[in-house]
């Protein structure tokens, strides 16, 4: 894992949560997005959507570090 602070990313499709997690983990953003979609799908979507919304509000925007 990176020593960087966990923030949302400019590499955003919706809010930059998956992109921020990918940057923090040092993984490709596409891999994190696919994992998120699969986890959400197999957990009947609601927990994944709820986790995304919570992270959207908790993770600071990259410009506000």
N, C-alpha and C positions, 0 to 999 in steps of 0.2 A: 504494500500500500504506500501511497505517496504521503509525504510529510505536509502536503498542502491542506489548508482548511477546506472542509466540505462546504461548497457553495453550488448554487445553480450554475448552469453553463450558458454561454452564448450559442453553443451548438444545441439549439432547442427546437423541438417540434411543437410542444405545447407550452411547457413552463421551464424547461431546462433541468428538470429533476434527474432524469435518466442520464443525460449528458454530464451533469455534475457528478453523479455517482461513478460514471465511467472514468472521468478525469481523475477522481480521487483514488479509484482502484487501479488505474493504469490500464484499463481495458478499452477496447473499441466501443464506441457508443452504440453501434448496431447490436452488439452482443448483449449489452445490458437491456436494451429495448426489447429484444426477442425474449430474454429471460423474464422480464417484467410481464410481457403479454402472456407467456406460457403460464407463469405463476398465477396471474389474474384469471386466466381462462379456467385453470384446474381448481381454483378456489371459488368458483362461481362469481367472479368479477368483483363483488362488493368489497372484500378486504383489500384487494389490490387498488381499487379506486380510492378507498378511504386512506390507505397508506400514502398514495400519490398526493392527495390533497393536503394531508398533514405535512408531508415533506415540502410541498410547495410553500406553505406558510412558515415552516421552521427553518428551511435553508435560505440563507441570505443571498441576495442578488450578487453576482460577481463584482459589480462596480462598488458595492457597499462594504466589502470585506471588513 
